[in-house]
Amino acid sequence: MKKEYDFSKGKRGPVIRQRGKTRITIHIDDEVLEAFRERADTAGRGYQTMINEALREHLGQSEDRVDADTIRRIVREELRKKGHA
């Protein structure tokens, strides 16, 4: 290990920037943030990831989209349960 290091060309911030993500500062209601943190703890996931997923879902960009075949299957199953088919 060297006794001294030259940091004259060093830059602040992460060494490798994450692609597709931007660091921002926003204000979220305390109750909303606490609810996401509690849900994240229960699910064993990150609360920021859950907020991101909720925003994507709201924008209609959720990766968990349901296609027409799945909707038909679910409707048939529910009708069968109710005794309609």
ROTI-865394 format. One line per field, with one value per residue (C-alpha): x, z, y. Coordinates in nm, 3 decimals, always signed. Each point is the difference from the previous one (the first is absolute). Example, Ala and Ser with C-alpha at 12.3 -4.5 7.8 and 13.67 -1.06 7.14 Angstrom:
REM residues 2
px +1.230:+0.137
pz +0.780:-0.066
py -0.450:+0.344
***
This chain:
REM residues 85
px +0.000:+0.132:+0.061:-0.169:-0.252:-0.062:-0.367:+0.053:-0.191:-0.267:-0.369:-0.282:-0.286:-0.045:+0.277:-0.241:-0.316:-0.320:-0.152:-0.368:-0.022:+0.026:+0.055:-0.258:-0.132:-0.377:-0.232:-0.233:-0.261:+0.123:-0.297:+0.066:+0.369:-0.066:-0.257:+0.250:+0.273:-0.230:-0.110:+0.361:+0.107:-0.283:+0.083:+0.377:+0.053:+0.118:-0.255:+0.141:-0.049:-0.360:-0.061:+0.148:-0.229:-0.305:+0.085:+0.051:-0.336:-0.170:+0.153:-0.115:+0.355:-0.005:+0.197:-0.280:-0.258:-0.283:-0.076:-0.345:+0.044:+0.077:-0.305:-0.223:+0.139:-0.058:-0.358:-0.078:+0.141:-0.204:-0.318:+0.058:+0.039:-0.334:-0.167:-0.060:+0.170
pz +0.000:-0.093:+0.264:-0.218:-0.283:-0.270:-0.012:-0.208:-0.295:+0.218:-0.044:+0.254:-0.041:-0.088:-0.180:-0.246:-0.088:-0.014:-0.346:-0.027:+0.341:+0.109:+0.355:+0.098:+0.315:+0.051:+0.291:+0.088:+0.273:+0.320:+0.007:-0.356:+0.061:+0.325:-0.171:-0.273:+0.256:+0.202:-0.310:-0.114:+0.339:-0.007:-0.356:+0.057:-0.288:-0.045:+0.051:-0.287:-0.235:+0.117:-0.054:-0.350:-0.077:+0.128:-0.220:-0.303:+0.066:+0.027:-0.332:-0.162:-0.050:+0.246:-0.106:+0.148:-0.267:-0.040:-0.353:-0.143:+0.030:+0.370:+0.059:-0.184:+0.208:+0.326:-0.099:-0.094:+0.332:+0.196:-0.192:+0.060:+0.373:+0.000:-0.190:-0.326:-0.246
py +0.000:+0.344:+0.261:+0.265:-0.011:+0.263:+0.097:+0.316:-0.152:-0.160:+0.074:-0.010:-0.241:-0.364:-0.176:-0.159:+0.191:-0.208:-0.004:+0.084:+0.165:+0.360:+0.118:+0.265:+0.159:-0.002:+0.063:-0.289:+0.013:-0.163:-0.238:-0.118:-0.057:-0.186:-0.223:-0.092:-0.066:-0.227:-0.191:-0.031:-0.138:-0.253:-0.106:+0.005:+0.243:+0.356:+0.276:+0.207:-0.294:-0.030:+0.373:-0.031:-0.297:+0.190:+0.298:-0.225:-0.167:+0.338:+0.104:-0.324:-0.119:-0.286:-0.305:-0.213:+0.078:-0.244:-0.113:-0.077:-0.379:+0.029:+0.221:-0.250:-0.287:+0.188:+0.096:-0.363:-0.123:+0.253:-0.081:-0.369:+0.067:+0.183:-0.285:+0.190:-0.230
***
